Amino acid sequence: MSDSAAELNERHGLAGALVFRTGPGGLLFADIDNAQARACVCLQGAQLTHWQPHTQAHPVLWLSDAARYLPGKAIRGGVPVCWPWFGTPADRPGGPAHGFARTLPWQVAGSGQEADGATRLCLQLADGPATRPLWPGAFALALQITVGQTLALQLVTRNTGEQPLRITEALHTYFRIGDIASVAVQGLAGASFLDALAQAAGAPDARRVQDGALCFDAECDRVYDSGGPCWIDDPLLRRRLHIDATGSASTVVWNPWEGKAQRLGDLGDAGWRSLLCVESGNALERAVTVAPGGEHRLEVRYRVASWNRPALRREP
């Protein structure tokens, strides 16, 4: 049985920094508010839904105005944890998209304050009756969230069984942007990628190479063979969003554009214009095998810098 908000506050709450509460849909949330930033985490899915350094006039993460808060359902926005598979693999056609970690309740393993004033929250998920019908692996999964002027996420997969675990994964980060037609993703030039839209359309050249900065004028769904640093230049919000990952061999870039956004139904009115997903992880052929008794660490750090260059293109 899950702990109540009162029990969590008694054991893990931090005066003036971390408070647990029951929120929409009866879900449990952790609210972080320290001298550097504010954040919110839903314990279902260990999903960060908000992060905003006090230096920023706008949230760094995008959260849909039409997000649904229901037991067993993913929340549209923030940072869903895609695990132990990314997408819908061919060998699991009936399984939940992006795995089960993003829709199950996680347990609070610990909390604390860092020397620099950042707040740390540690969550964990293990195999059990809810996971074994979907995936036979024996595992202990942990997510450490460190909230300050910089946001750090560390996802650790431990193999507690006797058979190797083969996983794909991603931190499916939704970024709040000024307008999708004005931003550019830098740092991916020269990287090969799978264009998922071209593949779905049966194009023979779905594997391509990025030429220069990635800009947007239509739906985008790409999986890059690159886990190195990249960043989003956002001239309307006058900021640059830096993404630095380790333990990652893939970067996924996604925006649904208008047509798909309307079909999805939980993106809000024109919400697609102000969101861009840049996801760090290990997807498709970049799957990770974790040996019995071993572990794999996916770590991502996000930070915001000022950026005052003019817009890359005229607004449509």
Contacts in CASP RR format, 6 or more apart in sequence:
PFRMAT RR
TARGET T0000
AUTHOR 0000-0000-0000
METHOD contacts of the structure
MODEL  1
MSDSAAELNERHGLAGALVFRTGPGGLLFADIDNAQARACVCLQGAQLTH
WQPHTQAHPVLWLSDAARYLPGKAIRGGVPVCWPWFGTPADRPGGPAHGF
ARTLPWQVAGSGQEADGATRLCLQLADGPATRPLWPGAFALALQITVGQT
LALQLVTRNTGEQPLRITEALHTYFRIGDIASVAVQGLAGASFLDALAQA
AGAPDARRVQDGALCFDAECDRVYDSGGPCWIDDPLLRRRLHIDATGSAS
TVVWNPWEGKAQRLGDLGDAGWRSLLCVESGNALERAVTVAPGGEHRLEV
RYRVASWNRPALRREP
2 28 0 8 1.000
2 43 0 8 1.000
2 105 0 8 1.000
2 107 0 8 1.000
3 11 0 8 1.000
3 107 0 8 1.000
3 108 0 8 1.000
4 22 0 8 1.000
5 20 0 8 1.000
5 21 0 8 1.000
5 22 0 8 1.000
5 28 0 8 1.000
8 20 0 8 1.000
8 28 0 8 1.000
8 30 0 8 1.000
8 108 0 8 1.000
9 19 0 8 1.000
9 20 0 8 1.000
11 108 0 8 1.000
12 18 0 8 1.000
12 20 0 8 1.000
12 108 0 8 1.000
12 110 0 8 1.000
12 111 0 8 1.000
12 121 0 8 1.000
13 19 0 8 1.000
13 20 0 8 1.000
13 111 0 8 1.000
14 111 0 8 1.000
14 112 0 8 1.000
14 113 0 8 1.000
14 119 0 8 1.000
16 33 0 8 1.000
16 34 0 8 1.000
17 32 0 8 1.000
17 33 0 8 1.000
17 34 0 8 1.000
17 113 0 8 1.000
17 119 0 8 1.000
18 30 0 8 1.000
18 31 0 8 1.000
18 32 0 8 1.000
18 111 0 8 1.000
18 112 0 8 1.000
18 119 0 8 1.000
18 121 0 8 1.000
19 30 0 8 1.000
19 31 0 8 1.000
20 28 0 8 1.000
20 29 0 8 1.000
20 30 0 8 1.000
20 31 0 8 1.000
20 108 0 8 1.000
21 28 0 8 1.000
21 29 0 8 1.000
21 31 0 8 1.000
22 28 0 8 1.000
22 29 0 8 1.000
23 29 0 8 1.000
23 69 0 8 1.000
24 69 0 8 1.000
25 69 0 8 1.000
25 70 0 8 1.000
25 71 0 8 1.000
26 69 0 8 1.000
26 71 0 8 1.000
27 42 0 8 1.000
27 43 0 8 1.000
27 44 0 8 1.000
27 69 0 8 1.000
27 71 0 8 1.000
28 42 0 8 1.000
28 43 0 8 1.000
28 44 0 8 1.000
28 105 0 8 1.000
29 40 0 8 1.000
29 41 0 8 1.000
29 42 0 8 1.000
29 43 0 8 1.000
29 49 0 8 1.000
30 40 0 8 1.000
30 41 0 8 1.000
30 43 0 8 1.000
30 108 0 8 1.000
30 121 0 8 1.000
31 38 0 8 1.000
31 39 0 8 1.000
31 40 0 8 1.000
32 38 0 8 1.000
32 39 0 8 1.000
32 40 0 8 1.000
32 41 0 8 1.000
32 119 0 8 1.000
32 121 0 8 1.000
32 147 0 8 1.000
33 39 0 8 1.000
34 113 0 8 1.000
34 117 0 8 1.000
34 118 0 8 1.000
34 119 0 8 1.000
34 147 0 8 1.000
34 148 0 8 1.000
35 54 0 8 1.000
35 117 0 8 1.000
36 53 0 8 1.000
36 54 0 8 1.000
36 117 0 8 1.000
36 118 0 8 1.000
36 147 0 8 1.000
36 148 0 8 1.000
36 149 0 8 1.000
37 51 0 8 1.000
37 52 0 8 1.000
37 53 0 8 1.000
37 54 0 8 1.000
37 147 0 8 1.000
37 148 0 8 1.000
37 149 0 8 1.000
37 151 0 8 1.000
38 50 0 8 1.000
38 51 0 8 1.000
38 52 0 8 1.000
38 54 0 8 1.000
39 48 0 8 1.000
39 50 0 8 1.000
39 51 0 8 1.000
39 52 0 8 1.000
39 119 0 8 1.000
39 145 0 8 1.000
39 147 0 8 1.000
39 148 0 8 1.000
39 151 0 8 1.000
40 48 0 8 1.000
40 49 0 8 1.000
40 50 0 8 1.000
41 47 0 8 1.000
41 48 0 8 1.000
41 49 0 8 1.000
41 121 0 8 1.000
41 123 0 8 1.000
41 145 0 8 1.000
42 49 0 8 1.000
42 69 0 8 1.000
42 75 0 8 1.000
43 105 0 8 1.000
43 106 0 8 1.000
43 108 0 8 1.000
43 123 0 8 1.000
44 71 0 8 1.000
44 72 0 8 1.000
44 75 0 8 1.000
44 103 0 8 1.000
44 104 0 8 1.000
44 105 0 8 1.000
44 106 0 8 1.000
45 74 0 8 1.000
45 80 0 8 1.000
45 81 0 8 1.000
45 101 0 8 1.000
45 102 0 8 1.000
45 103 0 8 1.000
45 104 0 8 1.000
45 105 0 8 1.000
45 106 0 8 1.000
45 125 0 8 1.000
46 81 0 8 1.000
46 101 0 8 1.000
46 106 0 8 1.000
46 123 0 8 1.000
46 125 0 8 1.000
46 143 0 8 1.000
46 145 0 8 1.000
47 74 0 8 1.000
47 75 0 8 1.000
47 78 0 8 1.000
47 79 0 8 1.000
47 80 0 8 1.000
47 81 0 8 1.000
47 102 0 8 1.000
48 61 0 8 1.000
48 78 0 8 1.000
48 79 0 8 1.000
48 145 0 8 1.000
48 151 0 8 1.000
48 153 0 8 1.000
49 61 0 8 1.000
49 63 0 8 1.000
49 75 0 8 1.000
49 77 0 8 1.000
49 78 0 8 1.000
50 59 0 8 1.000
50 61 0 8 1.000
50 63 0 8 1.000
50 78 0 8 1.000
51 59 0 8 1.000
51 60 0 8 1.000
51 61 0 8 1.000
51 147 0 8 1.000
51 151 0 8 1.000
51 302 0 8 1.000
52 58 0 8 1.000
52 59 0 8 1.000
52 60 0 8 1.000
52 61 0 8 1.000
53 60 0 8 1.000
53 148 0 8 1.000
53 149 0 8 1.000
53 304 0 8 1.000
55 149 0 8 1.000
55 304 0 8 1.000
56 239 0 8 1.000
56 304 0 8 1.000
58 176 0 8 1.000
58 237 0 8 1.000
59 176 0 8 1.000
60 151 0 8 1.000
60 175 0 8 1.000
60 176 0 8 1.000
60 241 0 8 1.000
60 302 0 8 1.000
60 304 0 8 1.000
61 77 0 8 1.000
61 78 0 8 1.000
61 79 0 8 1.000
61 173 0 8 1.000
61 174 0 8 1.000
61 175 0 8 1.000
61 176 0 8 1.000
62 77 0 8 1.000
62 78 0 8 1.000
62 174 0 8 1.000
62 175 0 8 1.000
62 176 0 8 1.000
62 177 0 8 1.000
62 274 0 8 1.000
62 275 0 8 1.000
62 276 0 8 1.000
63 75 0 8 1.000
63 76 0 8 1.000
63 77 0 8 1.000
63 78 0 8 1.000
63 174 0 8 1.000
64 76 0 8 1.000
64 77 0 8 1.000
64 266 0 8 1.000
64 267 0 8 1.000
64 268 0 8 1.000
64 271 0 8 1.000
65 268 0 8 1.000
65 269 0 8 1.000
65 271 0 8 1.000
66 76 0 8 1.000
66 265 0 8 1.000
66 266 0 8 1.000
66 267 0 8 1.000
66 268 0 8 1.000
67 75 0 8 1.000
67 76 0 8 1.000
67 77 0 8 1.000
67 266 0 8 1.000
68 75 0 8 1.000
68 76 0 8 1.000
68 266 0 8 1.000
69 75 0 8 1.000
72 103 0 8 1.000
72 104 0 8 1.000
73 103 0 8 1.000
74 80 0 8 1.000
74 98 0 8 1.000
74 102 0 8 1.000
74 103 0 8 1.000
76 174 0 8 1.000
76 264 0 8 1.000
76 266 0 8 1.000
76 267 0 8 1.000
77 174 0 8 1.000
77 275 0 8 1.000
78 173 0 8 1.000
78 174 0 8 1.000
79 153 0 8 1.000
79 171 0 8 1.000
79 172 0 8 1.000
79 173 0 8 1.000
79 174 0 8 1.000
80 98 0 8 1.000
80 102 0 8 1.000
80 172 0 8 1.000
81 101 0 8 1.000
81 102 0 8 1.000
81 143 0 8 1.000
81 155 0 8 1.000
81 169 0 8 1.000
81 171 0 8 1.000
81 172 0 8 1.000
82 98 0 8 1.000
82 99 0 8 1.000
82 101 0 8 1.000
82 102 0 8 1.000
82 168 0 8 1.000
82 169 0 8 1.000
82 170 0 8 1.000
82 171 0 8 1.000
82 172 0 8 1.000
82 279 0 8 1.000
83 99 0 8 1.000
83 100 0 8 1.000
83 101 0 8 1.000
83 102 0 8 1.000
83 141 0 8 1.000
83 155 0 8 1.000
83 157 0 8 1.000
83 167 0 8 1.000
83 169 0 8 1.000
84 99 0 8 1.000
84 100 0 8 1.000
84 101 0 8 1.000
84 135 0 8 1.000
84 137 0 8 1.000
84 139 0 8 1.000
84 157 0 8 1.000
84 165 0 8 1.000
84 167 0 8 1.000
84 168 0 8 1.000
84 169 0 8 1.000
85 92 0 8 1.000
85 98 0 8 1.000
85 99 0 8 1.000
85 167 0 8 1.000
85 168 0 8 1.000
85 169 0 8 1.000
86 98 0 8 1.000
86 99 0 8 1.000
86 168 0 8 1.000
86 169 0 8 1.000
86 170 0 8 1.000
86 252 0 8 1.000
86 281 0 8 1.000
86 282 0 8 1.000
86 283 0 8 1.000
86 284 0 8 1.000
87 97 0 8 1.000
87 98 0 8 1.000
87 99 0 8 1.000
87 168 0 8 1.000
87 283 0 8 1.000
88 94 0 8 1.000
88 95 0 8 1.000
88 97 0 8 1.000
88 98 0 8 1.000
89 168 0 8 1.000
92 135 0 8 1.000
95 134 0 8 1.000
96 103 0 8 1.000
96 134 0 8 1.000
98 170 0 8 1.000
98 172 0 8 1.000
99 134 0 8 1.000
100 130 0 8 1.000
100 131 0 8 1.000
100 134 0 8 1.000
100 135 0 8 1.000
101 125 0 8 1.000
101 141 0 8 1.000
102 172 0 8 1.000
104 125 0 8 1.000
104 130 0 8 1.000
104 131 0 8 1.000
106 123 0 8 1.000
106 124 0 8 1.000
106 125 0 8 1.000
106 143 0 8 1.000
107 123 0 8 1.000
107 124 0 8 1.000
107 125 0 8 1.000
108 121 0 8 1.000
108 122 0 8 1.000
108 123 0 8 1.000
109 122 0 8 1.000
109 123 0 8 1.000
109 124 0 8 1.000
109 142 0 8 1.000
110 120 0 8 1.000
110 121 0 8 1.000
110 122 0 8 1.000
111 119 0 8 1.000
111 120 0 8 1.000
111 121 0 8 1.000
111 122 0 8 1.000
112 119 0 8 1.000
112 120 0 8 1.000
112 121 0 8 1.000
113 119 0 8 1.000
113 120 0 8 1.000
114 120 0 8 1.000
114 146 0 8 1.000
116 148 0 8 1.000
117 148 0 8 1.000
118 146 0 8 1.000
118 147 0 8 1.000
118 148 0 8 1.000
118 149 0 8 1.000
118 150 0 8 1.000
119 146 0 8 1.000
119 147 0 8 1.000
119 148 0 8 1.000
120 144 0 8 1.000
120 145 0 8 1.000
120 146 0 8 1.000
120 147 0 8 1.000
121 144 0 8 1.000
121 145 0 8 1.000
121 146 0 8 1.000
121 147 0 8 1.000
122 142 0 8 1.000
122 143 0 8 1.000
122 144 0 8 1.000
122 145 0 8 1.000
123 142 0 8 1.000
123 143 0 8 1.000
123 144 0 8 1.000
123 145 0 8 1.000
124 140 0 8 1.000
124 141 0 8 1.000
124 142 0 8 1.000
124 143 0 8 1.000
125 140 0 8 1.000
125 141 0 8 1.000
125 142 0 8 1.000
126 139 0 8 1.000
126 140 0 8 1.000
126 141 0 8 1.000
126 160 0 8 1.000
127 137 0 8 1.000
127 138 0 8 1.000
127 139 0 8 1.000
127 160 0 8 1.000
131 137 0 8 1.000
137 161 0 8 1.000
137 163 0 8 1.000
137 165 0 8 1.000
138 159 0 8 1.000
138 160 0 8 1.000
138 161 0 8 1.000
138 162 0 8 1.000
138 163 0 8 1.000
139 157 0 8 1.000
139 158 0 8 1.000
139 159 0 8 1.000
139 160 0 8 1.000
139 161 0 8 1.000
139 165 0 8 1.000
140 158 0 8 1.000
140 160 0 8 1.000
141 155 0 8 1.000
141 156 0 8 1.000
141 157 0 8 1.000
141 158 0 8 1.000
142 154 0 8 1.000
142 155 0 8 1.000
142 156 0 8 1.000
142 158 0 8 1.000
143 153 0 8 1.000
143 154 0 8 1.000
143 155 0 8 1.000
143 156 0 8 1.000
144 152 0 8 1.000
144 153 0 8 1.000
144 154 0 8 1.000
144 156 0 8 1.000
145 151 0 8 1.000
145 152 0 8 1.000
145 153 0 8 1.000
146 152 0 8 1.000
146 153 0 8 1.000
146 154 0 8 1.000
149 303 0 8 1.000
150 301 0 8 1.000
150 302 0 8 1.000
150 303 0 8 1.000
151 301 0 8 1.000
151 302 0 8 1.000
151 303 0 8 1.000
152 299 0 8 1.000
152 300 0 8 1.000
152 301 0 8 1.000
152 302 0 8 1.000
153 171 0 8 1.000
153 299 0 8 1.000
153 300 0 8 1.000
153 301 0 8 1.000
153 302 0 8 1.000
154 297 0 8 1.000
154 298 0 8 1.000
154 299 0 8 1.000
155 169 0 8 1.000
155 171 0 8 1.000
155 297 0 8 1.000
155 298 0 8 1.000
155 299 0 8 1.000
156 295 0 8 1.000
156 296 0 8 1.000
156 297 0 8 1.000
156 298 0 8 1.000
157 165 0 8 1.000
157 167 0 8 1.000
157 169 0 8 1.000
157 288 0 8 1.000
157 290 0 8 1.000
157 295 0 8 1.000
157 296 0 8 1.000
157 297 0 8 1.000
157 298 0 8 1.000
158 290 0 8 1.000
158 293 0 8 1.000
158 294 0 8 1.000
158 295 0 8 1.000
159 165 0 8 1.000
159 290 0 8 1.000
159 291 0 8 1.000
159 292 0 8 1.000
159 293 0 8 1.000
159 294 0 8 1.000
159 295 0 8 1.000
160 293 0 8 1.000
161 292 0 8 1.000
161 293 0 8 1.000
162 292 0 8 1.000
163 292 0 8 1.000
164 289 0 8 1.000
164 290 0 8 1.000
164 291 0 8 1.000
164 292 0 8 1.000
165 289 0 8 1.000
165 290 0 8 1.000
166 287 0 8 1.000
166 288 0 8 1.000
166 289 0 8 1.000
166 290 0 8 1.000
167 282 0 8 1.000
167 287 0 8 1.000
167 288 0 8 1.000
167 289 0 8 1.000
167 290 0 8 1.000
167 296 0 8 1.000
168 282 0 8 1.000
168 283 0 8 1.000
168 284 0 8 1.000
168 286 0 8 1.000
168 287 0 8 1.000
168 288 0 8 1.000
169 281 0 8 1.000
169 282 0 8 1.000
169 283 0 8 1.000
169 288 0 8 1.000
169 298 0 8 1.000
170 250 0 8 1.000
170 252 0 8 1.000
170 279 0 8 1.000
170 280 0 8 1.000
170 281 0 8 1.000
170 282 0 8 1.000
170 283 0 8 1.000
171 279 0 8 1.000
171 280 0 8 1.000
171 281 0 8 1.000
171 298 0 8 1.000
171 300 0 8 1.000
172 252 0 8 1.000
172 277 0 8 1.000
172 279 0 8 1.000
173 243 0 8 1.000
173 277 0 8 1.000
173 278 0 8 1.000
173 279 0 8 1.000
173 280 0 8 1.000
173 300 0 8 1.000
173 302 0 8 1.000
174 275 0 8 1.000
174 276 0 8 1.000
174 277 0 8 1.000
175 232 0 8 1.000
175 241 0 8 1.000
175 275 0 8 1.000
175 276 0 8 1.000
175 277 0 8 1.000
175 278 0 8 1.000
176 237 0 8 1.000
176 274 0 8 1.000
176 275 0 8 1.000
177 183 0 8 1.000
177 232 0 8 1.000
177 234 0 8 1.000
177 236 0 8 1.000
177 237 0 8 1.000
177 274 0 8 1.000
177 275 0 8 1.000
177 276 0 8 1.000
178 234 0 8 1.000
178 236 0 8 1.000
178 237 0 8 1.000
178 273 0 8 1.000
178 274 0 8 1.000
179 236 0 8 1.000
179 273 0 8 1.000
179 274 0 8 1.000
179 315 0 8 1.000
180 216 0 8 1.000
180 255 0 8 1.000
180 257 0 8 1.000
180 272 0 8 1.000
180 273 0 8 1.000
180 274 0 8 1.000
180 275 0 8 1.000
180 276 0 8 1.000
181 216 0 8 1.000
181 217 0 8 1.000
181 273 0 8 1.000
181 313 0 8 1.000
181 315 0 8 1.000
181 316 0 8 1.000
182 234 0 8 1.000
182 235 0 8 1.000
182 236 0 8 1.000
182 311 0 8 1.000
182 312 0 8 1.000
182 313 0 8 1.000
182 315 0 8 1.000
183 215 0 8 1.000
183 216 0 8 1.000
183 232 0 8 1.000
183 233 0 8 1.000
183 234 0 8 1.000
183 235 0 8 1.000
183 236 0 8 1.000
183 276 0 8 1.000
183 312 0 8 1.000
184 213 0 8 1.000
184 214 0 8 1.000
184 215 0 8 1.000
184 232 0 8 1.000
184 233 0 8 1.000
184 312 0 8 1.000
185 213 0 8 1.000
185 214 0 8 1.000
185 230 0 8 1.000
185 231 0 8 1.000
185 232 0 8 1.000
185 233 0 8 1.000
185 253 0 8 1.000
185 276 0 8 1.000
185 278 0 8 1.000
186 213 0 8 1.000
186 214 0 8 1.000
186 230 0 8 1.000
186 231 0 8 1.000
186 232 0 8 1.000
186 233 0 8 1.000
187 213 0 8 1.000
187 226 0 8 1.000
187 228 0 8 1.000
187 229 0 8 1.000
187 230 0 8 1.000
187 231 0 8 1.000
188 210 0 8 1.000
188 212 0 8 1.000
188 214 0 8 1.000
188 224 0 8 1.000
188 226 0 8 1.000
188 230 0 8 1.000
188 251 0 8 1.000
188 253 0 8 1.000
189 210 0 8 1.000
189 211 0 8 1.000
189 212 0 8 1.000
189 213 0 8 1.000
190 209 0 8 1.000
190 210 0 8 1.000
190 211 0 8 1.000
190 212 0 8 1.000
191 209 0 8 1.000
191 210 0 8 1.000
191 224 0 8 1.000
191 225 0 8 1.000
191 226 0 8 1.000
191 251 0 8 1.000
192 207 0 8 1.000
192 208 0 8 1.000
192 209 0 8 1.000
192 210 0 8 1.000
192 224 0 8 1.000
192 225 0 8 1.000
193 207 0 8 1.000
193 208 0 8 1.000
193 209 0 8 1.000
193 210 0 8 1.000
193 222 0 8 1.000
193 223 0 8 1.000
193 224 0 8 1.000
193 225 0 8 1.000
194 206 0 8 1.000
194 207 0 8 1.000
194 222 0 8 1.000
194 223 0 8 1.000
194 284 0 8 1.000
195 203 0 8 1.000
195 206 0 8 1.000
195 207 0 8 1.000
195 208 0 8 1.000
195 221 0 8 1.000
195 222 0 8 1.000
196 206 0 8 1.000
196 221 0 8 1.000
196 222 0 8 1.000
196 223 0 8 1.000
197 219 0 8 1.000
197 220 0 8 1.000
197 221 0 8 1.000
198 205 0 8 1.000
198 206 0 8 1.000
198 208 0 8 1.000
199 206 0 8 1.000
210 224 0 8 1.000
213 233 0 8 1.000
213 312 0 8 1.000
214 220 0 8 1.000
214 222 0 8 1.000
214 253 0 8 1.000
215 312 0 8 1.000
215 313 0 8 1.000
216 255 0 8 1.000
216 276 0 8 1.000
218 257 0 8 1.000
219 255 0 8 1.000
219 256 0 8 1.000
219 257 0 8 1.000
219 259 0 8 1.000
219 260 0 8 1.000
220 253 0 8 1.000
220 254 0 8 1.000
220 255 0 8 1.000
220 257 0 8 1.000
221 253 0 8 1.000
221 254 0 8 1.000
222 252 0 8 1.000
222 253 0 8 1.000
222 254 0 8 1.000
223 250 0 8 1.000
223 251 0 8 1.000
223 252 0 8 1.000
223 283 0 8 1.000
223 284 0 8 1.000
224 250 0 8 1.000
224 251 0 8 1.000
224 252 0 8 1.000
224 253 0 8 1.000
225 249 0 8 1.000
225 250 0 8 1.000
225 286 0 8 1.000
226 249 0 8 1.000
226 250 0 8 1.000
226 251 0 8 1.000
227 245 0 8 1.000
227 247 0 8 1.000
227 248 0 8 1.000
227 249 0 8 1.000
227 250 0 8 1.000
227 251 0 8 1.000
227 280 0 8 1.000
227 281 0 8 1.000
228 244 0 8 1.000
228 245 0 8 1.000
228 248 0 8 1.000
228 251 0 8 1.000
229 242 0 8 1.000
229 243 0 8 1.000
229 244 0 8 1.000
229 245 0 8 1.000
230 243 0 8 1.000
230 251 0 8 1.000
230 278 0 8 1.000
231 240 0 8 1.000
231 241 0 8 1.000
231 242 0 8 1.000
231 243 0 8 1.000
232 240 0 8 1.000
232 241 0 8 1.000
232 243 0 8 1.000
232 276 0 8 1.000
232 278 0 8 1.000
233 240 0 8 1.000
233 307 0 8 1.000
233 309 0 8 1.000
233 312 0 8 1.000
234 240 0 8 1.000
234 241 0 8 1.000
234 307 0 8 1.000
235 307 0 8 1.000
235 309 0 8 1.000
235 310 0 8 1.000
235 311 0 8 1.000
235 312 0 8 1.000
236 311 0 8 1.000
238 306 0 8 1.000
238 307 0 8 1.000
238 308 0 8 1.000
239 304 0 8 1.000
239 305 0 8 1.000
239 306 0 8 1.000
239 307 0 8 1.000
240 304 0 8 1.000
240 305 0 8 1.000
240 306 0 8 1.000
240 307 0 8 1.000
241 302 0 8 1.000
241 303 0 8 1.000
241 304 0 8 1.000
242 301 0 8 1.000
242 302 0 8 1.000
242 303 0 8 1.000
242 304 0 8 1.000
242 305 0 8 1.000
243 251 0 8 1.000
243 278 0 8 1.000
243 280 0 8 1.000
243 300 0 8 1.000
243 301 0 8 1.000
243 302 0 8 1.000
244 300 0 8 1.000
244 301 0 8 1.000
244 302 0 8 1.000
244 303 0 8 1.000
245 251 0 8 1.000
245 280 0 8 1.000
245 281 0 8 1.000
245 298 0 8 1.000
245 299 0 8 1.000
245 300 0 8 1.000
245 301 0 8 1.000
246 297 0 8 1.000
246 298 0 8 1.000
246 299 0 8 1.000
246 300 0 8 1.000
247 281 0 8 1.000
247 282 0 8 1.000
247 296 0 8 1.000
247 297 0 8 1.000
247 298 0 8 1.000
247 299 0 8 1.000
248 280 0 8 1.000
248 281 0 8 1.000
248 282 0 8 1.000
248 298 0 8 1.000
248 300 0 8 1.000
249 281 0 8 1.000
249 282 0 8 1.000
249 286 0 8 1.000
250 279 0 8 1.000
250 280 0 8 1.000
250 281 0 8 1.000
250 282 0 8 1.000
250 283 0 8 1.000
250 284 0 8 1.000
250 286 0 8 1.000
251 278 0 8 1.000
251 279 0 8 1.000
251 280 0 8 1.000
251 281 0 8 1.000
252 277 0 8 1.000
252 278 0 8 1.000
252 279 0 8 1.000
252 281 0 8 1.000
252 283 0 8 1.000
253 276 0 8 1.000
253 277 0 8 1.000
253 278 0 8 1.000
253 279 0 8 1.000
254 276 0 8 1.000
254 277 0 8 1.000
254 279 0 8 1.000
255 272 0 8 1.000
255 275 0 8 1.000
255 276 0 8 1.000
255 277 0 8 1.000
256 264 0 8 1.000
256 267 0 8 1.000
256 272 0 8 1.000
257 272 0 8 1.000
258 270 0 8 1.000
258 272 0 8 1.000
260 272 0 8 1.000
261 267 0 8 1.000
261 268 0 8 1.000
261 271 0 8 1.000
261 272 0 8 1.000
267 275 0 8 1.000
280 298 0 8 1.000
280 300 0 8 1.000
281 298 0 8 1.000
282 288 0 8 1.000
282 298 0 8 1.000
288 296 0 8 1.000
290 296 0 8 1.000
END
